Structures are given as C-alpha cells and as structure tokens.
C-alpha cells in the first residue's frame, strides 16, 4: 500500500508548485490550504483519514505538530529563498524586518552581501503572535516587512510594504522525498507493531514482559485468563508484588534463563520460561511465557491425534459385528463389558474371525474413544523393523534413520489404544520390551537414553494357544499373565452357522444391492466348514457378486471351495510328482478312521472331476442323491 502524504500550505502558489513536483515524482499528494490555527482542524481531519505524513512550513508546521500525532516534515524557505526575498526589499528600503517562525542562519552575512539592515522577529505561535511581532518591528522603525504569508497579509493591512518569502521548487522536492521515506518507515513500523500485537493478543501462552526495574510493560490476554488479573491492573505494577512467587526478579538479577519450570499460580499449575532481555550487553527487561499444565496435556492429545492421524482411528463399533447366534452375542456382551475397564484385553480366535473388528469396537465404547487407535500386525514385520515401529527411534540410531527421528506407535497411541495382532509371533527380546512397557508405562526410543511416559491401553490378539506356547518355552509366562487379564474368545464361523445368511447378505448388499442369495446355495454355505471364517465368507461373496450374472450360483461355490481344498490338500499331480503313482488311476488317502478316509477320498475325487457331480457319482458307482448326502458330510 502506497503511503498517504498531505501538504498543508498557507498560500495557493505553494500548493500548485507541490502538485507539479508530486507529478514528476509520481507520488500522490493531498493538498490543503490553511495557516497557523486554521491548519490544526485540517490536520486533525487528515489524521482521521490515516494520513502518514504532513508537509508544511514555519509556524503552521509547528502548530500541526503540537496538536496531532502525525509526523510533520518542514518545508521552510532556504537561505537562498531568504536572499531572493531580501534582494527585492532593496527596491523599497535599506532596512527590513524579517518576520518568520524559525530564525534564519547566516542572516547577518546575507545582509552584509546585500548592503541592507535586517532584523529578525520570530517569537510567535499563532496569528496574534505575528501581529505582535509586526507591531514590534514598526516600533523599531521598520517600514518594510519580509516573511511568511500571514506576516505579509497583516503587514499590508497596516499599509506597510511586505515582501513574501516563497519556498523554492527544490525545497518542495526534498520535503516530499523525505515525507515518502518517513511514511514508508512508519508503515513498516506500524506493520511490525500490528504483528507483535496480534502475536500477543492471540498467543495461547501467557506473556508477561517487564522493564529493567521489574515494572510490567506487557500483559497479554492469555496471561489475563490464566492469572485472573486484568492487563489494566497489571501494567505499571512491580511484577513481584502482583505475583509473589514469580522468579522474574531472580532472572533479572542472575541474567540466566529458566526454561520449562513448573510454578503454582493460584489454583493453576503452569509450565513457564523466563528469559532476560539483553541489548548491547545491557539488561532492558525480562519476558515470561507460560501455559497451564492441563491445557498442555489437552494440546498434546490433540497434536498427537492431528499430526499422526494416518488412519489411527477406530472405525468400527459393536453394531458392525453381524450375527444373532448365541456364540457371537456372548462374545459381544463380554467384550462390551470389558470396554469400560482399563485392563489389557486378549482376543482369542482363529484367523478371519474378526479380532480386529472387536478391538475397534472395544476402543469405541471405552473412555479412550476420543484418543487414537493404533493397530499393528506383529507377524507382518521382521523383528528389527517391528522394534523401531513400536518404540520409535532417534536421528542417527541406525543407517537410514529418518532425520529428526520418528515417534513409535506406542507414542502415537498415547491417550488411546494400541492393538497388537498376532502377538504370539513376537520374539523373546520383543516380549521383554513389551512387558516393560506394560509394567512401567514408559518407552525408550532406539538410540535414546530418555524414557517417554505413555498412557496406552493394550488389546492383544492371537490365533494360537498362548498357554501352550508358554508350556513350550516359546512365550514368556509373565507377559502371558499381563496380557490374559480380560479374555474374549471369538467363535469361528462353523460355531455360528445361523449367522452365515445374515453375514452373506450383508456383504452382498454392499456390492450388489437388491440381490439375494439362492436358498439352495445358502443351505450349502451353512454346511460348509469355512476354515477361513468370516474373511473367507466375505471373499466368496465378492466373487459371487461379480460372477452371478455369468455362472450358476452353485458352480461359483463349487469352484471356490475347490480352491480352498486345494490349499489344504495339494493336487494329486503334485503328490505324484513327489513319488506317487502318476498314472491318475490311484488316489492316496491317509490311513485313519473310515469316515475320515471317505471324506478325504471324496474331496480329492471331487477335485479330480472338476466338481462335475454326475461324472463323480458315475465313477463311484452311486446315485447323485447318495453323492449329495456324502458331499454334505464332507462340507
């Protein structure tokens, strides 16, 4: 923004000259005409319009300066201008009175050069003062007056010869350039003050600044709120009288900063920094900044959540766990009750039963639901990487460590929940570190010697029997008892077959709204064992939703379970390649109970005949209905 400069001139010719110079300098100029006391009201109006600098001359400039806060630049006549005016005086007299506001230096030399007598009359502040000076000049025998436009006008009213003292163009140019420079500096200073004031007014931390005597100079709104003392009461007071337990005076005397100190301030506990302000090796004051501890704790939670909210939110609730079976209802009730406690929860269940879903739901009914939810699969990462992910690391802790270090997942979960899936897979070393975190509620980053307190609830999950692993020496007994406080067993899908239609339709509605599952297919699905549990069911429905318009429903299902069986029982040709009969005329089954041998035989035959039931029934020499019954037993 360009500065606003105004000129208040006592005569119109100066205004015309200034306008010409301003155009040459490409500097906008507000021009007003007025002299002495009449210029004061003009200047006040310009001040309201936020003019940066006013240019004027002589007594008019002095009057403006006394009555406003706007900087004033003098545009007084130079010695050369005085010389020109007095040279004109010689036409009328050898004696002249010079009536000007500011004394002219070197006037005696000018008078000597011109060969005339000149006396200065300079004691006035308004037009009445000018009249008195003219009266003094007349009494001193002067009949010719030279000087300001006001003096010229009043002298001529008395019938005296009066020669005006004009300002030259060069003087006007210098005045405008100086005014521009002052205006720009003033604008920058105003911007700096505004920025500083905005920082003080809107800073979340309390700020108190004293001078070298310990007198409070700054007391911002945050300080008012924290202390309960208004700035009007505080500013100008001795800081140690206002806040008896302050150490600002001690810092003033020691010249040593005190950082991160705890202090009781009324009913509040604050963390404060106290720093001496030293300019050119001299103490000029002390500044204190401080926060309430409770607010810092709230900010810490918000910052952790905001900066590290890379999906660290529990997205599911108990409403997302589909099922009406007694087994799943029992697990949900148990888990929901556990949610209101702070103890560690251990979720036990086969792969694909929904352990992470339960972990989300438990977090969302707990008192920590506003905090982060951090999930990590312990079996998905090698030990070295898992350690750095869980506990974080300092800069330079190892080759490739991120500059500035990295917080671990326990730190990110502060105030919330961390879900440790596949807990049985962690190494003995990691088991020891995890046990320490649970016991001490502290973590230490890799490459650091500092302990970081963390407030985290742990939910662990496993698809293995931890007690058996403890018996085998593969899992720490003390860690097992730390984890196995609140235990929830999540039933496999084969124990809640009545939930299969609900789950299947739920998954189908998300992909093909309006579609329903064939009743015959549903019956077969309910008799299938679903070794992959809900995850396997969801995978099948995804395939079904895509292929249902292209293939019979049962064919889609047969193909799907054939692949599942192939995972559990490698194809016959693979067995033959390992040394078996490659003629295709034999099938090898494991010796065992007749029912198990028959089940394995039918499974392998079903694969060999590409799930063509008619061909399989013919090969086995049984009817399709008998085969159907046997297939139900297999599934």
Secondary structure, DSSP 8 states (H G I E B T S, - for coil): ----EEEEESSHHHHHHHHHHHHHHT---EEEE--THHHHHHHHHHHHTT-SEEEE-HHHHHHHHHH-SSEEEE----HHHHHHHHHHHTTT-SEEEEE-SS--TTHHHHHHHHT-EEEEE---SSHHHHHHHHHHHHHTT--EEEE-HHHHHHHHHTT-EEEE----HHHHHHHHHHHHHHHHHHHHHHHHHHHHHHHHHH-SSEEEEEETTSBEEEE-HHHHHHH---HHHHTTSBHHHHSTT--HHHHHHH---EEEEEEEETTEEEEEEEEEEEETTEEEEEEEEEEEHHHHHHHHHHHHHHHT-SS-S----GGGS---SHHHHHHHHHHHHHHTS-S-EEEE--TTS-HHHHHHHHHHTSTTTTS-EEEEETTSS-HHHHHHHHHEE-TTSSTT--TT-EE-HHHHTTTSEEEEETGGGS-HHHHHHHHHHHHH-EEE-BT---EEE---EEEEEESS-HHHHHHTTSS-HHHHHHH-SEEEE---GGG-GGGHHHHHHHHHHHHSTT----HHHHHHHHHS--TTHHHHHHHHHHHHHHHTTTS-HHHHHHHHHHHHHHHHS--HHHHHHTTS--SSS------S-HHHHHHHHHHHHHHHTTT-HHHHHHHHT--HHHHHHHHHHH-
